Each structure stands twice: as structure tokens, then as C-alpha cells.
Amino acid sequence: MAYDEDLAGRIREILGPERGVEEKRMFGGLAFLVGGNMCVAVSGQGGLLVRVPPEDTDKLAARAHAGPMVMAGRETRGWLRVDTAGVRTTRQLRSWVARAVGCVRALPPK
């Protein structure tokens, strides 16, 4: 499945004012990096992958339309998968993207 081009465009609009944003095709989707750190990605399986502080993973995964990100059969702490229904509105998407940007801005740039 190809990633959602519309969702990618909406993310570009939100990240427009941010400095140090790059896009890279990864894992069948499109990743957005800020300061060299992966921030969010439009998943080729649908929905959004969001970077969050590892200690917040469980709390945020309990939200509607969100859950743990699983790669190679293993849950990845510090990452969430948000279903398409959880990013339908600009307000929903902006909230997840802002959370991810805040997370990666706290990391050293690569």
C-alpha cells in the first residue's frame, strides 16, 4: 500500500515554519525528520507514526485511535501508530505533530 499523499501534504503545511525539516522515503512510507531525527511518518500501512517520549508511550497509546507501534513483531517504545481516524481534523494532526516535534527538539541534532 502506498502512503497517503494527502496526509503527507497536510504534515508539510504544519511543519512549514519549522527549521531543519527533511523528508525521506522509509519502510514503504514517508518520514519527516527534524534536526536529523525522525519525528513523524506517514505509514504505508495507513495512519501516522509519531515519536513521543518513551516514558509517555503507554499513557498516549491508551488514547482513542492510538496504539503502540510494532515493528518486526516487537513494540517500539517511544513510537505510536495513530489510525487515520485520529488525524482526520487539522486540530488532531497538529496536536500529534507538535508533540513529536517537541520530542525530537529535546534530542541532540544528528
PyMOL commands that set and color helices and strands:
alter all, ss='L'
color gray80, all
select helices_A, chain A and resi 5-15+54-61+84-87+90-105
alter helices_A, ss='H'
color red, helices_A
select strands_A, chain A and resi 21-26+29-34+37-42+48-51+66-71+74-82
alter strands_A, ss='S'
color yellow, strands_A
deselect
rebuild
show_as cartoon
